Every structure is written in structure tokens, then in C-alpha cells.
Amino acid sequence: MLNITPIANNIIIDVDFNADLNKNQYVWRGLESGFQDSEIFFYDGTKTIQISNNQTDEDYAPKLDNGQIVWYQYNGSDGEIFFYDGTKTIQLTDNTANDDSPEIHNGKILWYQYQSIPDTELSQSEIFFYDGTKTIQITDNDTDEYNAQFYGNQIVWEGIDTVDKGGDTEILLYNNGQTLKLTDNQTYDSIKTIEENYIIWTSFNKITFQDKLFLYNGVTTIQLTSNGYDYYFDTDGKNVVWLDNNEVFLYDGNTTQQITNNGGNKYNVQVSGNKIVWISYDNLSGYDSEVFLYDGSTTTQLTNNNVSESNIFIDSENIVWQVDNFNYSTYTANNDIYIYRNGAVSTLANSPKNEKIISLSGNKLVGAIDNTYGYYRTVDQVFIATWTDDTFPILDNPDQYGASYSDLIDEYGYNLEAFNQHYRQFGIAENRSIDLFDEFEYLASNPKLIEVFGTNGKEATRHYIENGYKEKRPLNTFQADQYIASYEDLIYYYGGYDYYSGYKEPDLEGATFHYVEFGYIGGREADKFDELSYLAANSDLIEEFGFDLKAATKHYIQHGFYESYYRPLTFDATSYLAANTDVIDKLGSDRAVATKHYIEHGYNEDRLRSGNFDSLQYLASYKDVYDEYGVDSQAAINHFVDYGHKEGREKDIFDEYRYLASNPTLIPIYSYYSPYYSYVNTYGATIDYLYNGIPNNLPTTTFDPAAYLQANPDVATAYNGDLTKASYHYVQFGYFENRETV
């Protein structure tokens, strides 16, 4: 079970919060009632106690150890150290110097004291130590000390050498009145992390701009790296991890191993036992980051999304991190906390505000919720999240998981807890996806449901589990790519081209949601785009895609729409059939079938796509067709493809020469003759017949070709008695030569 318990809501800033998770105790700097000033508050495991109460001075940086607390109080001129021993508060310092940054361990306290340098406006720091009974000044020199920490019952810090010794920093260790130099060199040594017996530091050479990584284990110093660029360090007291030139390295107490070798911008590497986690920017986009886990043998990518992860923690089986949802338009943050446990990622804490991880220990996490205005936050709320080993994974949308599998619907019906339990007990081991059901595609595929549910995806999912599954309703008959291709505005908004980034994948999810939210109610058709026709109309696409209709639609969205000034959109299947009557004989006159035939066969067979059928000639050839359709070219070719060819009709049996010869007054209109150049306008003759000849019952066959050849033996000789050429000769020559026709 997951429990989230608020601890306090008056914390000024979460860096002034300190926790002892093992004892369930917490201390913080908070605003007292009335918001006059900041005070120190302590939750002892059962109740909250206000430790300080001065109303004027400001209290800072509380630290907690085993129920004891240390902090410093600033009175307007200098800081003093205060100690709460579990029952009473003791003021450890009372001077004119500035004492601050205390640390506590096993009742022992260390802090810095900033002392003024005489005759200057400068100050230098010294380290002081309270051993439980008395205060000891550990350092007394002319340089500054930094980064003092407890190392067990010892103290370690960074000290600056004097100028004559190089002016660089060294690592020093104090134990029972003795100070030991762990380093003594000409480089800048900097403590990175301390855990159990390990002190980890880097030694930076300002000349070569390279560093070396060192480890002190309580007995000896071990050099882990040389001449590299090491950063992001962590240790669990046994293993040490770090990054060097964007690769992960591990020291297991004996040897150093390189864990990764793939580049990328990595950061925030952490270790717990044989597990290492880190965050790396996506190699493809370069903008968002993902979480990776190395389990001792295999590296697994735990996330794959379009957001950025940060602030990762690991402790044993628990891996937690933040997902950063920063809104740059409003300058607000809404970060959420996620956990990887038992083989899956789950949401651990999310709200409309901004969650942040403070610390993790076992099955317990301390987090803060702060003002969403990032840097301008005022008061933090701190909470504790606890869980059991079998709590996770928790599905964010168990209904989606249930709707994804028919066996779960059969077994559980609409039972969200059963879905969650099934996923934990079986789904992970069976490698089931947590969401294969698209609720908006379900709505778009069943548009009448849009009238009931609108864009309520939760109710749509419930409807499918409770009703749609049994009714065998379609899940994915809606095709978002077809919907995009059907409308110019959708191509611009959801299509695959961006002015700044160039070609990209069409936003199918966005288009589906548009149809559910606006398209169906607005009367838009789900599919007006004929991808089959588009593919057949563009032979280069047939070469590239074959019969891949999805690829054709995507091409139109990404390219074809913008190339419409030269790229055809449709294929004339009727003309293709009219030009290839054997296809009619084999497949019938279905235009889609014909279009498919051209893509799969006709193109490679170099078949004509059109060109050998004249609709006007066909109409002139068959008066019954003319009587039914008039002078309608498309109706004429449709008639031939759908009926005429099957009825044995020819494409053209109209003799325009004989028509003119039968109506000699038309010959001067459509025929030109001279000794140098002659022609007959047969197209004009056909048009004349359709618009003049038929309406006025002009004859088409009163001219007798045989009689003409008999009356003109020279013509008969020239054409070898060919009757079909007799009409032509009379119209082109005979009429103008005043030849006899009988």
C-alpha cells in the first residue's frame, strides 16, 4: 500500500529540511504562526515541536542526528551555533565572529567561524568542534577551510595551502587531536562524496585542465583514474560510480569497469549494490532525457518519452526520479515523481503543483511540494511517502490495461483493482503492455458514441469493457492519416511538415482527437482521400512504394499536397478500362479493382492509362446512348465501360466522312481543298452531327460509296476499290472537283 503523509506546510525552502528516515524524524526551518520570522521545527516521530522561539532573530540550516539538532541563528550582525540535545537547547557560541554551517554526528558538532582579518575588511574561516563537553578549535592558520564533514567520528575538509606552497586545496583529516594530510600536491583537491568508509575526491590540474579521481578507505589512498574529466560521483560505501567523458565507470572495491560506451550527454549517476542508474539525453532528439539502469550485467532504458527526467535516487530495489514539466510560456513548473519497482514504472506523487525529491531510504521517500513559480516560491510543503514491497507497480490507468486484453475483460469485467493486481502478479512476467487500447480511436471508429461521451476517454474505455467488447464494436476502423489527408487545414496542423524542423511524422493521435472533439460534430467526413487513386496517378510512387497505401497517404500529407502544382491527385480508372478492355473481360468494370490492377500489373506491363477512346465518336456511333445521355462525354465512357463493351459495342463505328458526303452542304464548312494543302475537320463533323445532325434528322448513309467508285473509275483504281476510302475522297477532293456521285 502507498501512503503519503504531509509533515509540514510552513517550510521556507526545502534545502533547510533535514530528515532521519530510519527514525522517522524531521527538522526544518519554517515560518511560525503569523509569519513574523523563521524558527526551527522538529517532528519527533509522533508530534511537531517548535525548537526555537525568538521572534526577531533568523534561524538557519538545521541538521538532525539521532533526535539531536544543531543550527545557527543570525541576529543581524553575526551568527551563533545552537544545539538541541533532545530535551533542552544549548547556545554553543557567543562572540562577535560569524559562526554558521553546522554539522552533527553522534552528539558531536562541527562548524565554521569566520574571523575578521585585522586592518582589513576581509575574513577567513576556521573549523571548530564540540565533542559533547567542550569546544575545540581545529584549525588556526592564514587560509580558508571548506566543505567540512564528519567521516565517522573523524572530520574531513578541504584546506587551502599558503601561496608559497602553491595556493591549491588539500584534503585534511582530523582524528583525536591529530590532523593528517590525505593529499599534499600542486593540484586542486575537492571532496565529492563520503559514504561509510569511503572518501571520494578529485585532484584537478589547472594547467592541463584534467583531473584524477581518488578514494580513501580509512587505511590507504587509491587512485581510480588519471588524466580524465570526471564528474557526477556517488558511492554506497562499497562501490563507486562516476562519469568520465560521458561514460559510466564503476569501481567495485577491487577493479574499475567501464559500464557504457555509447556517448550521449549523461548525468546524475547513482549506485546501490550492483545497480547503477543515470540520466542521459535522447540520442535522437537531443532535447529530452531518459532514465537508464545497469543491473550488474545488462543496461535497460526505463523511460521513453518526450519529457525530461532529473534528480534520480536509488536505494536497493527502489529507483525514483522527477519528471520536469516546465511550461516556458507561463514560467511555471509542474514536476511529478515516478518510481521504478518490480520491473515497471509507476507514478509515485503528482499534483497540480511542483513535486521535488529530497531523499530516499528503502521504501520511504521525503518530498516537497513548492510554489509553482519556480524561483519565486515562498512556502514548501514536505510529505513522506511510504510503501510495501508489493505496492508497485501501480497502473496510472488500470482501465486501459484491462481494455487491452480480452482475457482480462472476460475474467474481471470492469474491476480496476483486479486489473492492477493482475499486472503486478502476472502482467509484468508475461511482458504485457500496460496500454494497447486507444480510447479516442475507439470513439472515432464508433462515431455515434461521440454523441454520448464526447471527449471523455475514461467513459469510452468503460463502455468498451462493459458493452463494446461484447457487441464486437470496431476498435480501429478510423484512419487518422486518411482524415488528415482529407482536409487542407488538417494537413497544415497535423501533417508531416514543419517550417522550422522540416519533415516529421504526422500527428495521428492529435488528428484522432480532433475528429472526436470537432470533426464529427462539425460534419466532417472521416475519409475523403482516395489513396489508391493517388498512388496510381503517380508512377514514381508506384516505383517507390509498390502497393503500400499507407505510404501513399503519408507521402501526400508530407509531400504531395505541397507539390499539387505538378503532381496529379487522381487516377482515371474509367479511361484505363476503356483503353484496356481485356481488363474488363477479366475483372469487370469496378474502378477500384481497375486502379489496383494498374498499380500491381498495368504499370509494369506498360499499359495505356487512357487515350484510345473518343466519347464523342462513341455517342455519334450509338443514337440510343445519345438519346439517353445527350452530349455527355463522361457518361459516354462510363456507358462503354459498364455496358457497351459487354454488349459487343465498338468504340467507334461513326463514319464522319460518309456523314459529310451525305450532306454535301456541310463539306465546304469542314473540308479544305487546294492544290497545295488539303484537310478534313472530322472532329468538327462529329460535333456537327451531335448538335445539328441528330436534332435535325440529317442523313448519315445516303452517300453510296460503291456508286461513287463506279462513277469514278480512276478513284476506284487509286484505292483498289476500297469503299471506306470512297467517302473520304469525295469529301476531300471529289466535291471540289465536281465529280459525279452516281
C-alpha positions in Angstrom: 0.0 0.0 0.0 1.2 3.5 -0.8 0.8 6.1 1.9 1.6 9.8 1.5 1.6 11.8 4.7 2.1 15.6 4.9 4.7 16.6 7.6 4.7 20.4 7.4 3.5 23.2 5.2 5.5 26.1 6.7 8.9 25.2 5.3 10.6 28.2 3.9 12.8 26.3 1.4 13.4 22.6 1.2 17.2 22.8 1.5 16.5 23.8 5.1 14.9 20.5 5.7 16.8 17.5 7.2 15.5 14.0 7.8 16.4 10.9 9.7 14.3 8.4 7.8 15.3 5.5 9.9 13.8 7.1 13.0 11.0 8.9 11.1 12.3 12.3 12.5 12.5 15.5 10.6 13.7 19.1 11.3 13.2 22.2 9.2 13.4 25.9 9.1 9.8 27.2 9.0 7.6 30.2 9.4 5.9 30.4 12.8 2.3 31.4 13.1 1.8 34.9 12.0 4.8 34.7 9.7 6.9 37.1 11.8 10.3 35.2 11.3 11.7 31.8 10.8 12.1 29.2 13.5 13.3 25.7 13.9 10.6 22.9 14.0 11.1 19.3 14.8 8.9 16.3 14.1 10.0 13.6 16.6 8.0 10.7 15.1 4.7 11.5 16.7 4.4 15.3 17.1 5.8 18.6 15.9 7.8 20.7 18.3 8.9 24.3 17.8 12.5 24.2 19.0 13.4 27.9 18.7 11.2 30.9 19.6 12.9 34.2 19.4 10.6 36.2 17.1 13.4 38.5 16.0 16.5 36.6 15.0 16.5 34.3 12.0 17.3 30.6 12.3 19.0 28.7 9.5 20.4 25.3 8.3 19.1 22.8 10.9 20.7 19.4 10.9 19.4 16.3 12.7 21.1 13.2 14.1 19.5 10.7 16.5 17.0 13.1 17.8 19.5 15.9 18.4 19.5 19.1 16.3 22.0 21.8 15.5 21.5 25.1 13.7 22.8 28.7 13.5 21.0 31.8 14.4 21.7 35.2 12.8 21.0 38.2 15.0 21.6 40.9 12.4 25.4 41.2 12.9 26.8 37.7 13.3 25.7 34.1 13.6 25.8 31.8 16.7 25.5 28.0 17.0 22.6 26.4 18.9 22.3 22.8 19.9 19.1 20.9 21.0 20.2 17.7 22.8 16.8 16.1 22.9 15.5 17.9 25.9 16.9 21.4 26.1 18.6 24.0 23.8 22.2 25.0 24.4 23.9 28.0 22.9 27.4 26.8 21.9 28.9 30.1 20.7 28.6 33.7 21.9 31.0 36.0 20.2 31.3 38.7 17.6 32.5 36.3 14.9 30.2 34.8 12.4 29.5 31.1 13.2 27.5 29.1 10.7 27.1 25.9 8.6 27.0 23.4 11.5 27.0 19.6 11.1 26.2 16.9 13.8 27.1 13.3 14.3 26.7 11.2 17.4 26.4 14.2 19.6 29.5 15.9 18.2 29.2 19.1 16.3 31.5 21.0 13.8 31.0 24.4 12.2 32.8 27.3 10.6 33.8 30.5 12.3 34.5 33.5 10.0 37.1 35.7 11.8 38.0 39.2 10.7 41.5 39.8 9.5 42.9 42.8 11.4 43.2 46.1 9.5 41.2 44.7 6.5 37.6 44.2 5.6 38.3 40.6 4.9 37.6 37.5 7.0 38.9 33.9 7.0 37.3 30.7 8.1 38.4 28.3 10.8 36.8 25.0 11.9 35.5 24.5 15.4 34.5 21.2 17.0 32.2 20.5 20.0 33.0 17.0 21.3 30.0 16.8 23.7 31.6 18.6 26.6 33.9 21.3 25.3 34.6 23.3 22.1 37.9 22.8 20.3 39.4 25.0 17.5 40.7 22.5 15.0 42.3 24.9 12.5 44.3 28.1 13.1 46.0 29.4 10.0 46.1 32.1 7.5 43.9 30.4 4.8 40.3 29.3 4.5 38.7 25.9 5.0 35.9 24.5 3.0 33.4 21.6 2.8 34.0 20.2 6.4 32.1 17.0 7.0 32.0 14.1 9.5 33.8 10.9 8.4 32.6 8.6 11.1 33.9 10.2 14.3 36.6 12.0 12.4 36.4 15.2 10.4 37.5 15.8 6.9 37.7 19.1 4.9 39.4 21.0 2.2 42.1 23.4 3.2 44.0 26.0 1.1 47.8 25.8 1.0 49.7 29.0 1.6 50.9 30.8 -1.5 54.5 29.6 -1.0 53.1 26.0 -1.3 51.1 26.6 -4.4 47.9 28.1 -3.0 45.9 25.0 -4.0 43.5 22.9 -2.0 44.3 19.8 0.0 42.3 17.1 1.8 42.8 17.0 5.6 41.6 14.6 8.2 41.2 15.3 11.9 41.1 12.5 14.5 41.6 12.7 18.3 43.6 15.9 18.2 45.7 14.9 15.2 45.4 16.4 11.7 46.5 14.3 8.8 47.0 15.5 5.2 45.5 13.0 2.9 46.9 15.0 -0.1 49.9 17.2 -0.5 50.4 18.2 -4.1 50.2 21.1 -6.5 46.7 20.4 -7.7 43.2 21.4 -6.5 41.7 18.6 -4.4 37.9 18.6 -3.9 35.8 16.3 -1.8 32.9 14.8 -3.9 31.2 12.4 -1.7 31.5 10.5 1.6 29.8 7.2 2.5 30.7 4.7 5.2 34.5 4.1 4.9 34.9 5.9 1.6 36.0 9.5 0.9 36.0 10.3 -2.8 37.8 13.4 -4.2 39.1 14.8 -7.4 42.5 16.3 -8.0 42.3 19.0 -10.7 45.3 20.2 -12.6 44.6 23.8 -13.8 47.4 23.6 -16.4 46.2 20.5 -18.2 42.5 21.0 -17.3 42.3 17.3 -16.4 41.6 15.6 -13.2 42.3 12.4 -11.3 39.9 10.5 -9.1 41.0 9.2 -5.6 39.4 7.1 -2.9 40.4 6.9 0.8 39.1 3.7 2.5 40.2 4.5 6.1 43.6 2.9 5.6 45.0 3.8 2.3 44.5 6.1 -0.7 43.7 4.5 -4.1 43.9 6.4 -7.4 40.9 5.4 -9.6 41.5 7.5 -12.7 44.2 9.5 -14.4 44.2 12.4 -16.8 40.4 12.5 -17.5 37.4 14.6 -16.9 35.5 13.0 -14.0 32.1 14.3 -12.7 28.9 13.2 -11.1 30.2 10.9 -8.3 28.3 8.5 -6.0 29.2 5.7 -3.6 27.2 3.3 -1.4 30.3 2.7 0.7 31.3 -0.3 -1.3 31.0 0.6 -4.9 31.9 3.9 -6.5 30.5 5.3 -9.8 31.3 8.4 -11.8 31.2 9.8 -15.3 34.2 10.3 -17.4 33.8 11.9 -20.9 30.0 11.0 -20.8 30.7 7.3 -20.0 29.8 5.5 -16.8 32.5 3.8 -14.7 32.3 1.5 -11.7 34.9 0.7 -9.0 33.7 -2.3 -7.1 36.4 -2.2 -4.3 38.9 -4.1 -6.4 38.8 -3.2 -10.1 37.5 -0.4 -12.3 35.0 -1.3 -15.1 33.6 0.9 -17.9 29.8 0.3 -18.0 28.8 2.3 -21.1 30.4 3.1 -24.4 27.8 4.9 -26.4 28.4 8.7 -25.9 25.4 10.9 -25.2 25.1 13.5 -22.6 24.8 11.7 -19.3 24.4 13.0 -15.7 23.2 12.2 -12.2 24.8 8.7 -12.0 23.9 6.8 -8.7 24.8 3.4 -7.3 23.2 1.0 -4.8 24.7 -2.5 -4.6 25.1 -3.9 -8.1 22.7 -1.5 -9.6 23.7 1.8 -11.3 21.2 4.4 -12.6 21.8 7.5 -14.6 20.0 10.0 -16.9 21.0 10.5 -20.5 19.8 12.9 -23.1 18.0 11.2 -26.1 20.5 10.4 -28.8 17.8 11.0 -31.5 16.1 14.2 -30.4 18.8 15.6 -28.2 16.2 17.6 -26.2 14.6 15.3 -23.7 16.3 12.9 -21.3 15.7 9.2 -20.3 16.5 7.0 -17.3 18.8 4.0 -17.7 19.5 1.1 -15.3 22.5 -1.2 -15.2 21.7 -4.3 -13.1 25.2 -5.9 -13.0 25.0 -7.4 -16.5 22.5 -5.6 -18.7 21.6 -2.0 -19.4 17.9 -1.2 -19.7 16.2 2.0 -20.8 13.5 2.6 -18.2 11.7 5.6 -19.8 11.0 6.6 -23.4 9.1 9.8 -23.6 9.2 13.4 -24.7 9.8 15.0 -21.3 13.0 15.5 -19.2 13.9 13.4 -16.1 16.1 14.7 -13.3 17.1 14.3 -9.7 17.3 10.5 -9.7 17.8 8.4 -6.5 18.4 4.7 -5.9 18.2 2.6 -2.8 18.2 -1.2 -3.2 15.1 -2.1 -5.3 13.7 1.5 -5.5 14.6 4.0 -8.2 12.9 7.3 -8.1 13.2 10.5 -10.2 11.4 13.7 -11.2 9.7 14.4 -14.5 10.1 18.0 -15.3 7.0 19.5 -16.9 8.2 23.1 -17.1 5.9 25.5 -19.0 8.0 28.2 -20.6 5.0 30.2 -21.7 3.7 30.7 -18.1 7.1 30.1 -16.5 5.6 27.6 -14.1 6.8 24.1 -13.1 4.6 21.1 -12.5 7.1 18.3 -11.8 5.9 14.8 -10.8 7.7 11.9 -9.1 8.0 8.5 -10.6 9.3 5.2 -9.3 10.7 2.0 -10.9 10.0 -1.0 -8.8 9.2 -4.7 -9.6 10.0 -4.2 -13.3 7.8 -1.3 -14.1 7.5 2.5 -13.9 4.7 3.9 -11.8 3.6 7.4 -10.7 4.5 7.9 -7.1 3.4 11.5 -6.5 1.7 14.0 -8.8 -0.5 17.1 -8.2 -1.2 20.3 -10.0 1.8 21.7 -8.1 5.5 21.0 -8.2 6.9 17.9 -6.5 10.6 17.5 -5.7 12.5 14.6 -4.2 14.5 15.5 -1.1 15.8 12.0 0.0 15.1 8.3 -0.3 15.8 5.4 2.1 14.4 2.0 1.5 10.6 2.1 1.0 10.4 5.7 2.2 10.7 9.0 0.3 10.8 12.6 1.5 9.4 15.0 -1.0 8.5 18.7 -1.2 5.7 20.5 -2.9 6.6 24.1 -3.6 5.1 27.1 -5.2 4.8 26.5 -9.0 6.5 29.8 -9.8 9.9 28.1 -9.7 12.5 30.5 -8.3 9.9 32.8 -6.7 8.5 30.2 -4.3 7.5 31.1 -0.8 6.5 28.2 1.4 7.1 24.5 0.8 5.0 21.6 2.0 7.0 18.4 2.8 5.5 15.0 2.7 6.6 11.4 3.4 5.7 8.6 1.0 5.9 5.0 2.3 5.1 1.7 0.5 5.5 -2.0 0.9 7.5 -4.3 -1.3 4.4 -5.4 -3.3 2.9 -1.9 -3.7 4.3 -1.3 -7.1 3.7 -1.2 -9.9 0.5 0.9 -9.7 -1.1 1.5 -13.0 -2.0 5.1 -13.7 -4.8 3.8 -15.9 -5.8 0.3 -15.0 -8.9 0.6 -17.2 -6.6 1.0 -20.2 -4.7 -2.2 -19.2 -7.9 -4.1 -18.8 -9.4 -2.9 -22.1 -6.2 -4.0 -23.9 -6.8 -7.7 -23.3 -9.9 -9.7 -23.9 -9.0 -12.4 -21.4 -8.9 -9.7 -18.6 -12.4 -8.4 -19.7 -13.7 -12.0 -19.7 -12.2 -12.7 -16.3 -12.8 -9.4 -14.4 -15.2 -7.2 -16.3 -14.7 -3.6 -15.2 -12.7 -4.1 -12.0 -9.8 -1.6 -11.7 -8.2 -3.2 -8.6 -8.3 -6.6 -10.2 -6.5 -5.1 -13.3 -3.8 -3.6 -11.0 -3.4 -6.8 -9.1 -3.2 -8.9 -12.3 -0.5 -6.7 -13.7 1.6 -7.0 -10.6 1.2 -10.7 -10.3 1.2 -11.8 -13.9 1.3 -9.0 -16.4 4.9 -7.9 -15.8 6.2 -11.5 -16.0 4.1 -12.1 -19.2 5.6 -8.9 -20.7 2.2 -7.4 -21.2 1.9 -3.8 -22.3 0.1 -1.5 -19.9 -1.9 0.2 -22.7 -2.8 -1.2 -26.1 -6.3 0.3 -26.1 -6.8 3.7 -27.8 -10.0 5.1 -26.3 -10.2 8.0 -28.8 -9.7 5.7 -31.8 -12.5 3.6 -30.3 -14.7 6.7 -30.2 -13.7 7.7 -33.7 -14.4 4.2 -35.0 -17.9 4.3 -33.4 -18.9 8.0 -34.0 -22.4 7.6 -32.5 -20.6 7.2 -29.2 -19.1 10.6 -29.6 -22.6 12.0 -29.2 -22.8 10.2 -25.8 -19.3 10.6 -24.4 -17.7 13.5 -26.3 -14.0 13.5 -25.4 -14.4 11.6 -22.1 -11.9 8.9 -22.7 -12.4 7.3 -19.3 -16.1 6.7 -20.0 -15.3 5.4 -23.5 -12.9 2.9 -22.1 -15.5 1.8 -19.6 -18.1 1.5 -22.3 -15.8 -0.8 -24.3 -15.2 -3.1 -21.3 -18.8 -3.2 -20.2 -20.6 -3.1 -23.6 -18.4 -2.6 -26.7 -16.4 -5.8 -26.3 -19.5 -7.9 -26.1 -21.0 -6.1 -29.0 -17.9 -6.6 -31.1 -17.6 -3.0 -31.9 -14.7 -2.0 -34.1 -11.6 -0.6 -32.4 -9.5 0.9 -35.2 -11.5 1.4 -38.3 -10.9 5.1 -38.1 -7.8 6.0 -40.0 -6.3 9.2 -38.8 -3.9 9.6 -41.7 -6.9 9.4 -44.1 -8.7 12.0 -42.1 -5.7 14.4 -42.2 -5.3 13.9 -46.0 -8.9 14.7 -46.5 -8.7 18.4 -45.3 -6.2 21.1 -46.1 -6.3 22.7 -42.7 -5.6 19.3 -41.0 -2.6 18.8 -43.3 -1.2 22.1 -42.1 -1.9 21.5 -38.4 -1.4 17.7 -38.0 0.6 16.9 -41.1 4.2 15.9 -41.6 5.9 19.1 -42.4 7.1 21.9 -40.1 8.6 25.1 -41.4 11.4 25.0 -38.8 12.2 21.3 -38.5 11.2 20.0 -41.9 9.5 16.7 -42.5 8.2 14.8 -39.4 5.7 12.1 -38.6 2.1 13.1 -38.9 0.3 13.6 -35.6 -2.2 10.8 -35.8 -3.2 11.0 -32.1 -3.9 14.7 -32.4 -5.9 14.2 -35.6 -8.0 11.4 -34.0 -8.7 13.7 -31.0 -9.7 16.5 -33.4 -12.2 14.3 -35.1 -13.7 13.3 -31.7 -13.7 16.8 -30.4 -14.6 18.8 -33.5 -14.7 16.9 -36.7 -17.7 14.5 -36.3 -19.9 17.2 -34.6 -18.8 19.6 -37.3 -20.0 17.3 -40.1 -16.6 16.4 -41.4 -16.2 13.1 -43.2 -13.7 10.7 -41.7 -12.2 9.8 -45.1 -12.5 11.7 -48.3 -9.0 10.9 -49.6 -8.5 8.2 -52.3 -5.1 6.9 -51.6 -5.5 4.2 -54.2 -6.1 6.7 -56.9 -3.3 9.0 -55.7 -0.8 6.2 -55.9 -1.9 5.0 -59.3 -1.8 8.6 -60.6 1.9 8.9 -59.8 4.2 6.3 -61.3 7.2 7.4 -59.3 5.3 6.5 -56.1 4.4 3.0 -57.6 8.2 2.6 -58.1 8.9 3.6 -54.6 6.0 2.1 -52.6 4.5 -0.7 -54.7 1.0 -1.2 -53.3 1.7 0.3 -49.9 -1.4 2.6 -49.5 -0.4 3.8 -46.0 2.9 5.0 -47.5 1.0 6.8 -50.3 -1.2 8.6 -47.9 1.8 9.7 -45.8 3.5 10.9 -49.0 0.6 13.0 -49.9 0.4 14.6 -46.4 4.2 15.2 -46.3 4.9 16.0 -49.9 2.1 15.6 -52.5 -0.2 18.2 -51.0 2.6 20.8 -51.4 3.5 19.5 -54.9 0.0 19.7 -56.2 1.0 22.2 -58.9 2.6 19.4 -60.8 1.6 16.1 -59.1 -1.8 14.6 -60.0 -4.2 13.6 -57.3 -6.4 11.1 -59.0 -6.2 8.2 -61.5 -8.8 7.9 -64.3 -9.7 4.3 -63.8 -12.6 4.6 -66.3 -10.2 5.7 -69.1 -7.8 2.9 -68.1 -10.6 0.3 -68.5 -11.7 1.8 -71.8 -8.2 1.6 -73.1 -7.7 -2.0 -71.8 -10.9 -3.9 -72.5 -9.2 -7.2 -71.6 -9.2 -6.0 -68.0 -12.9 -5.5 -68.2 -13.2 -9.1 -69.6 -11.1 -10.4 -66.7 -12.1 -8.2 -63.7 -15.2 -6.4 -64.6 -15.8 -2.7 -64.5 -15.1 -1.9 -60.8 -13.0 1.2 -60.8 -11.1 0.4 -57.6 -10.3 -3.0 -58.8 -9.0 -1.5 -62.1 -6.9 1.0 -60.2 -5.4 -1.7 -58.1 -4.7 -3.7 -61.3 -2.8 -0.8 -62.8 -0.6 -0.4 -59.7 0.1 -4.1 -59.4 0.3 -5.1 -63.1 -0.6 -2.4 -65.6 2.2 -0.1 -64.8 4.9 -2.8 -65.1 3.2 -4.0 -68.3 3.4 -0.5 -69.9 -0.3 -0.5 -70.5 -2.0 2.7 -71.7 -3.7 4.6 -68.9 -6.0 6.4 -71.4 -6.1 7.8 -74.9 -7.8 5.4 -77.4 -11.4 6.1 -76.5 -13.3 9.0 -78.0 -16.5 9.7 -76.1 -18.0 11.9 -78.9 -17.3 9.2 -81.5 -19.0 6.7 -79.3 -22.1 8.9 -78.8 -22.2 9.5 -82.5 -22.0 5.8 -83.1 -25.0 4.8 -81.0 -28.0 7.0 -81.1 -29.6 5.2 -78.2 -26.7 6.2 -76.0 -27.0 9.7 -77.3 -30.7 9.7 -76.6 -30.1 8.6 -73.0 -27.2 10.9 -72.1 -27.0 13.7 -74.7 -23.6 15.1 -75.4 -22.1 13.9 -72.1 -18.5 12.7 -72.6 -18.1 11.2 -69.1 -21.5 9.4 -69.3 -20.4 8.0 -72.7 -17.2 6.4 -71.5 -19.0 5.2 -68.4 -21.6 3.5 -70.6 -18.9 1.8 -72.7 -17.0 0.5 -69.7 -20.1 -0.5 -67.7 -22.3 -1.8 -70.5 -21.2 -1.2 -74.1 -18.2 -3.5 -74.2 -20.1 -6.3 -72.6 -22.9 -5.7 -75.2 -20.3 -6.1 -78.0 -20.4 -2.4 -79.0 -17.4 -0.9 -80.7 -15.7 2.2 -79.5 -16.3 4.0 -82.8 -18.4 3.0 -85.8 -19.4 6.5 -86.8 -18.2 7.4 -90.4 -17.8 11.2 -90.3 -16.7 11.2 -94.0 -19.9 9.5 -95.1 -21.9 11.9 -92.9 -20.4 14.8 -94.7 -20.8 13.2 -98.1 -24.4 12.5 -97.3 -24.8 16.2 -96.5 -22.8 18.0 -99.2 -23.7 21.5 -98.0 -21.5 20.7 -94.9 -18.4 19.8 -96.9 -17.2 23.4 -97.5 -17.5 24.0 -93.8 -15.4 21.1 -92.6 -13.2 20.3 -95.6 -10.5 22.5 -97.2 -9.0 21.8 -100.6 -6.2 23.4 -102.6 -3.5 22.1 -104.9 -1.0 22.6 -102.1 -2.8 21.7 -98.9 -6.0 19.8 -98.0 -7.6 18.5 -94.8 -10.9 17.4 -93.3 -12.1 18.5 -89.9 -13.5 15.2 -88.8 -13.9 16.4 -85.1 -16.0 19.3 -86.3 -18.1 16.9 -88.4 -18.7 14.7 -85.3 -19.7 17.7 -83.3 -21.9 18.9 -86.1 -23.7 15.5 -86.1 -24.3 15.5 -82.4 -25.5 19.1 -82.1 -27.1 19.5 -85.6 -27.4 16.3 -87.5 -29.2 14.2 -84.9 -31.6 17.0 -83.8 -32.4 17.8 -87.5 -32.5 14.2 -88.6 -29.7 14.7 -91.2 -28.8 11.6 -93.1 -25.6 9.6 -92.4 -25.7 6.9 -95.1 -27.4 8.4 -98.2 -24.0 8.7 -99.9 -23.3 5.4 -101.8 -19.5 4.7 -101.8 -19.9 1.9 -104.4 -21.8 4.1 -106.8 -19.2 6.8 -106.4 -16.4 4.4 -107.3 -18.3 3.1 -110.2 -18.9 6.6 -111.5 -15.2 7.4 -111.0 -13.1 4.5 -112.1 -9.8 6.4 -111.6 -10.7 6.7 -107.9 -11.6 3.1 -107.7 -8.2 2.2 -109.3 -6.3 4.5 -106.9 -8.0 3.0 -103.8 -8.2 -0.6 -105.2 -12.0 -0.4 -104.8 -11.8 0.3 -101.0 -15.3 1.5 -100.2 -14.2 3.1 -96.8 -12.0 5.5 -98.7 -14.6 6.4 -101.3 -16.4 8.7 -98.8 -13.1 10.3 -97.8 -12.1 11.0 -101.4 -15.4 12.6 -102.2 -15.3 14.9 -99.2 -11.6 15.8 -99.6 -11.4 16.0 -103.4 -14.4 14.9 -105.4 -16.8 17.5 -104.2 -14.4 20.3 -105.1 -13.7 18.6 -108.5 -17.4 18.4 -109.2 -17.3 14.6 -109.6 -20.4 12.6 -110.1 -21.6 10.6 -107.1 -23.8 8.1 -109.1 
